[in-house]
């Protein structure tokens, strides 16, 4: 069974930069896994941020960016705002099947 | 604007079935696949399956194979997810989500509580 792993929790100061990673138990994450990133706040549905590694939706703030680095999918938040405190999930595609990561709880402190 | 509106919360007894609907608006329904995802309390997101809303072809997660059925009614722009043989561990919020530019739009979620 494929497992997608994220950091369970991270803490960042307002105005700082933080990097969240997403790894696959099958090996290096490549663009062929079409990494997606989502933000979820308590009591809300997930909100899409990034698709196909680095593409932003029209509503995605400019401070969010996606990339691949060292065999991982990466979500970078630059100039973190208090409202960025949330749970972040990555998703990878495996030949018609998708697998979510366990989520990263981001605290802005 | 794209909207996915799901049916209301359900309370079911163990062994029963539940059917959740997801009505789409603001785009051509049959041009985009629909995925179903669930989230148990305090847990991560879990993919259940998806449907090609044009052809009706489905693919299910192995974890739910045999218990989940995803269908659609193109005349009503609505997708459905039915889960059978419910057990307490199926208590969760169930989401539909459009496969457009990645998984882009999500429904508001439907809480399904399984309790005797």
HADDOCK unambig.tbl for C-alpha pairs under 7 A between the chains (distance, minus, plus):
assign (segid A and resid 36 and name CA) (segid B and resid 102 and name CA) 6.62 0.50 0.50
assign (segid A and resid 45 and name CA) (segid B and resid 106 and name CA) 6.83 0.50 0.50
assign (segid A and resid 45 and name CA) (segid B and resid 108 and name CA) 5.71 0.50 0.50
assign (segid A and resid 45 and name CA) (segid B and resid 109 and name CA) 6.54 0.50 0.50
assign (segid A and resid 48 and name CA) (segid B and resid 103 and name CA) 6.95 0.50 0.50
assign (segid A and resid 48 and name CA) (segid B and resid 104 and name CA) 5.47 0.50 0.50
assign (segid A and resid 51 and name CA) (segid B and resid 101 and name CA) 6.58 0.50 0.50
assign (segid A and resid 51 and name CA) (segid B and resid 102 and name CA) 5.10 0.50 0.50
assign (segid A and resid 52 and name CA) (segid B and resid 102 and name CA) 6.76 0.50 0.50
assign (segid A and resid 98 and name CA) (segid B and resid 47 and name CA) 6.56 0.50 0.50
assign (segid A and resid 99 and name CA) (segid B and resid 47 and name CA) 6.53 0.50 0.50
assign (segid A and resid 100 and name CA) (segid B and resid 45 and name CA) 6.15 0.50 0.50
assign (segid A and resid 100 and name CA) (segid B and resid 46 and name CA) 6.46 0.50 0.50
assign (segid A and resid 102 and name CA) (segid B and resid 44 and name CA) 5.28 0.50 0.50
assign (segid A and resid 103 and name CA) (segid B and resid 44 and name CA) 6.27 0.50 0.50
